[in-house]
Amino acid sequence: MCYFDEVRITQYLGITLLFLGLVSLVQRVLVKVGSIYAVTNKRVILKTGVISRRTVELVLAKCEGVQVVQSVAGRIFGYGSIVVTTGWATNCYYYVSSPFRFKREVNLQIG
């Protein structure tokens, strides 16, 4: 194998990794832009998606618990995952900004 072939393979590998990173970044941005999390006096409303939409409305009286999971990067950048449990269902929502504020608002509306 020639030296120039190794350089070319390394260049293609680098371009492929850069492309995959950009695709992942665009996906995360679209999830962030297309997500709505709201707490009203009767419901918790969670909407995610840009092209296809997933909407969940949970009645506050049936919410048994709200769990927040944060990684080290999530603590640094202010995001986390929210797990909302009702009697028979568990719903997970990832990359929610200020997850503890969301949990506090849910608990204020329940109490």
N, C-alpha and C positions, 0 to 999 in steps of 0.2 A: 504494500500500500504506500502510496506516495504522500509526502508531507502536505501537498496542496489538497489532496482528498480529505485528509484529517481536518484541515482548516475549514473546508467546505461543509463537512458533516457537522462540525461544531457550530458554524454559522446557522445552518438549518435548524439545529437543535435549539439554539438561542432564539431564533425567530418563532419557532413553534411554542416555546415556553412563554414568550412575550405575548403571543396571540391568545393563548389559553388564559393568561393573567388578565388581559383586557376583556375577554368574554366574561370572566368571573366578576370583574369590576362592574361591567355594564349590567349584569344580572342583579347584583346587590343594589345598584342605584335604582333600577326599575322597581325592585321590591320596596325600597325606602320611599320612593315617590308615590307608589300606588297603595300604600298602607294607611289605614285610618283606624285609630283606636279611640273610642269614646266611652264615657261613663255618664249616664243620665240618672235621674232619680228612680227609675224603674228597671233599667236594662244596662248591660254591658254590650257594646257593639264593637265587633272586630271585623274589619274588611281588609283583605289582602289581594294583591294582583293588579296588573295593568291590562293585559290582554284577556285573560280569564279571571273572573272575580270569585272569591270565596268570602261569603258573609256569614257570620255567626252572631246571633243575638241571644244573650243569656239573661234570663230574668234574675234580678238581684236576690229575690227571696229564695231562689233555688241554688245560688252559688254557695258552695261549702268551703271553698278555699282558693286562694290565689297564691301561687308559689313563684318566686323570682329566682332565676339561675343566672349568675354572672361569672364569666371567665376573667382572667387577669386583664386581657385586652378590653373586655367589656367594661371593667371598672375604670380603666384609663380613659376610654373614649365615650363612656356614658351610655352603653346599651346593654341589653340582656334579653333573656328569654322569659316569657310569662307562661305559666301553666295554670289554667283555670279549670277547676273541677266542680262538677255538679253531681247529682245523685248517681247518674249512670254514664256520664261522659267526661272525658278529659281532653281539653283543647290546648295545644301548644302553639305559641307564636314566638317567632325568633326575630332577633335584631330590633327590638323595641327600644326607642330612646327613652331615657328616664323611667326605667321599669318600676323603681320604688315609688315614684310619684304616682304612677298608674295604680299600683297596689294600694297606696294610701287613699286615693280617691274612691276606689271600690269599697274599701273598708269604711270610709266616712259615709257613703251612701247606704251601706248595709246597716250600719249602727245608727 
